[in-house]
Each structure stands twice: as structure tokens, then as C-alpha cells.
Amino acid sequence: MQSTAGLSLSRAKVLQALAARGALHQAQLADALGQAQRSVTQIVEGLQRAGLVTRTGDTEDRRRKTVSLTDKGRTTLAMAEQAGTHALRQLFGSLDPQQTASMEALLARLGTTLAR
């Protein structure tokens, strides 16, 4: 699934985690996303090639890499989030206030259930 900004959902999640938490070691990033470290490493490598993140070595443990957002990564994430908001408005814009409230309640319950 590609967003309008050209990001897959998995890449967007990595950028969102870094935007929310700041620079993270790859293992911390994998834990935050609930994904295998190898999967996250592959995503990060692609993001680095695209210039959206940087990876720097740890001074204490050279095997450990710290991942940070670049300015281009922040801009790309903002564009993807704007595109997502626009798509949701188009999709749900025709709902009346009662339908919107029902949809929000349903999505909140779904989010709670999925978080368990």
C-alpha cells in the first residue's frame, strides 16, 4: 500500500516512530513497532537510501546503529500525513455529525481491542 507521498505503510510507521520519539537504536525502533529487528533493518536501509533517515554508529558498541530522521524525512512524513488526512476527509466527509460520532467511537473501540 503506497501513500500519496510514495511511502509504504511500514516506512511511514518507522518515520512516525522516529518523529515521535527522536533518534532510536534499531533494536529500540523494532521494539517500538512490535516488529522483528531484521524487518526493521531492511526498512531502515531503504529509508536511508532515499535520504529520509541517517544511521550512525554507537561510540560504545560499533554493531549498534542509531537511526534519526533527516529534514527530507520530516518533510516526506508531513506530506504523507496531509495526504492521509485529505483522503479520510474525502472518504468520511459526507457523514452527518451523529454518523461521525458513531464512527469515532467504533474506531476507538477497535484501537483498544487491537492494542491488547
MARZAMI-484205 format. One line per 3 residues: their letters; for each residue z, y, x of C-alpha. Coordinates in Angstrom, 3 decimals. Each point is the difference from the previous one (the first is absolute). Layout:
<nodes>
A) Z,Y,X | ... .
</nodes>
This chain:
<nodes>
MQS) 0.000,0.000,0.000 | -1.095,3.307,1.519 | 1.293,3.399,-0.993 .
TAG) -2.186,3.075,-0.208 | 1.287,0.998,3.446 | -1.316,-3.295,1.409 .
LSL) 3.383,-1.654,0.472 | 0.806,-3.536,-1.050 | 3.268,-0.426,-1.861 .
SRA) 1.592,-1.703,3.013 | -0.992,2.855,2.319 | 1.232,2.595,-2.491 .
KVL) 3.376,-1.777,-0.219 | 0.393,0.141,3.787 | -0.807,3.718,0.044 .
QAL) 2.414,0.625,-2.905 | 2.808,-1.850,1.783 | -0.534,2.023,3.172 .
AAR) -0.187,3.263,-1.951 | 3.260,-0.789,-1.783 | 1.974,-1.429,2.940 .
GAL) -1.549,1.532,3.077 | -0.983,-1.947,3.111 | 0.953,-3.686,-0.133 .
HQA) -0.192,-3.010,2.276 | -2.600,-2.452,-1.295 | 2.726,-2.527,-0.890 .
QLA) 1.854,2.654,-2.013 | -3.232,0.904,-1.750 | -0.642,-3.649,-0.893 .
DAL) 3.546,-0.305,-1.384 | -0.361,3.212,-2.011 | -3.222,-1.302,-1.550 .
GQA) 1.239,-3.559,-0.499 | -2.976,-1.361,1.928 | -0.472,-2.277,2.978 .
QRS) 0.024,1.830,3.309 | -3.416,-1.428,0.956 | -1.568,1.374,-3.204 .
VTQ) 1.477,3.433,0.627 | -1.175,-0.092,3.617 | -3.584,-0.574,-1.166 .
IVE) 0.230,2.855,-2.512 | 1.502,2.335,2.612 | -2.751,-0.880,2.487 .
GLQ) -2.619,1.027,-2.566 | 1.861,3.204,-0.806 | 0.240,0.791,3.707 .
RAG) -3.744,-0.527,0.489 | -0.580,2.407,-2.910 | 2.273,2.585,1.648 .
LVT) 2.530,-0.079,-2.849 | 2.969,-1.269,2.049 | 1.035,-0.198,3.625 .
RTG) 1.879,-2.817,1.703 | 2.188,0.726,2.990 | 1.908,-2.382,2.212 .
DTE) 3.782,-0.145,-0.032 | 1.592,1.118,3.272 | 2.631,-2.769,-0.206 .
DRR) -2.208,-2.861,-1.232 | -3.693,0.218,0.854 | -0.858,-2.671,-2.575 .
RKT) 1.258,2.255,-2.781 | -2.311,2.643,-1.467 | 0.944,3.069,-2.013 .
VSL) -2.476,1.006,-2.709 | -0.384,3.653,-1.038 | -2.264,1.860,-2.405 .
TDK) -2.575,2.353,1.466 | -1.028,3.253,-1.663 | -3.166,-1.771,-1.133 .
GRT) 2.173,-2.766,-1.489 | 2.079,2.527,-1.951 | -3.137,1.707,-1.297 .
TLA) -1.623,-3.298,-0.968 | 3.150,-1.142,-1.800 | 0.211,3.287,-1.907 .
MAE) -3.638,-0.362,-1.065 | 0.586,-3.594,-1.142 | 3.078,1.014,-1.992 .
QAG) -1.912,2.865,-1.646 | -2.832,-2.373,-0.895 | 2.513,-2.460,-1.463 .
THA) 1.662,2.704,-2.073 | -3.383,1.160,-1.274 | -0.977,-3.566,-0.951 .
LRQ) 3.284,-0.502,-1.883 | -0.488,3.259,-1.880 | -3.482,-1.069,-1.030 .
LFG) 1.246,-3.429,-1.023 | 3.088,1.100,-1.923 | -0.878,3.602,-0.876 .
SLD) -0.980,-0.885,-3.554 | 3.451,-1.386,-0.870 | 2.206,2.025,-2.313 .
PQQ) 3.574,0.864,1.148 | 1.555,-3.007,-1.775 | -2.514,-2.383,1.560 .
TAS) 0.592,1.587,3.400 | 3.783,-0.460,-0.339 | -0.493,-3.641,-1.022 .
MEA) -2.301,-0.594,2.961 | 2.478,1.612,2.429 | 2.843,-2.158,-1.341 .
LLA) -2.108,-3.141,0.291 | -1.037,0.826,3.563 | 3.610,0.749,0.977 .
RLG) 1.111,-3.404,-1.343 | -2.889,-1.689,1.773 | 0.941,1.719,3.263 .
TTL) 3.619,-1.106,-0.369 | -1.057,-3.580,-0.699 | -2.370,-0.114,2.963 .
AR) 2.645,1.452,2.335 | 2.304,-2.979,-0.594 .
</nodes>
